């Protein structure tokens, strides 16, 4: 299945909100898109959890490196490419 960046952003938003559920306000897609991993204050374990859940949801292996300065929008585009290159 092919995914759009918007669909993947929705998934990322869901995952980030589930991890940061202890905070008062949920992130929405528009506010999340420009935030980096560092700005979200995700620990390495949080990032691993997000990636594992995205792999399961998208049925892909995410084998790419990204930095703490990667925005969520950039991550969604990386995942679009990963999903598109998945061998069926």
C-alpha positions in Angstrom: 0.0 0.0 0.0 1.2 3.5 -0.7 0.9 6.2 1.9 0.8 10.0 1.6 2.9 12.2 3.9 -0.4 13.4 5.4 -1.4 9.9 6.4 2.0 9.2 7.9 1.9 12.5 9.8 -1.4 11.4 11.3 0.2 8.2 12.5 3.2 10.0 13.8 0.9 12.4 15.7 -1.0 9.5 17.2 2.2 7.8 18.3 3.8 11.0 19.8 0.6 11.8 21.7 0.5 8.3 23.1 4.0 8.6 24.4 3.6 12.1 25.7 0.1 11.4 27.2 1.3 12.7 30.6 1.5 16.2 29.1 -1.6 18.5 29.2 -2.1 19.2 25.5 -2.0 16.8 22.6 0.0 17.8 19.6 -1.9 18.2 16.4 -0.5 17.5 12.9 0.1 21.2 12.1 2.0 22.0 15.2 3.9 18.7 15.1 5.1 18.9 11.5 7.8 21.5 12.2 9.0 20.1 15.5 12.2 18.1 15.7 12.8 15.0 17.8 14.9 17.1 20.1 12.2 19.8 20.5 9.7 17.1 21.3 12.1 16.0 24.1 11.7 12.3 23.1 14.2 10.0 24.7 16.0 7.3 22.7 13.5 4.8 24.1 10.6 7.0 23.0 12.0 7.2 19.5 12.5 3.5 19.4 8.9 2.9 20.5 7.5 5.4 17.9 9.6 3.7 15.1 8.6 0.2 16.2 4.9 1.2 16.2 5.2 2.9 12.9 6.9 -0.2 11.4 4.0 -2.3 12.6 1.3 0.1 11.4 2.9 0.7 8.0 4.1 -3.0 7.6 7.6 -1.8 6.7 11.2 -2.0 8.1 12.5 1.4 8.9 16.2 1.1 8.3 17.3 4.7 8.0 19.2 7.1 10.2 17.9 10.5 11.2 19.2 13.1 13.6 17.7 14.8 16.6 17.2 17.8 14.3 14.9 15.8 11.9 11.5 17.4 11.8 8.4 15.2 12.0 7.5 16.4 8.4 10.9 15.2 7.2 10.4 11.9 9.0 7.0 11.5 7.3 8.7 12.0 3.9 11.4 9.5 4.8 8.7 7.0 5.7 6.7 7.7 2.5 9.9 6.7 0.6 10.4 3.6 2.8 6.8 2.5 2.2 7.1 3.2 -1.6 10.2 1.1 -1.9 8.8 -1.8 0.1 8.9 -5.0 -2.0 5.4 -6.6 -2.3 
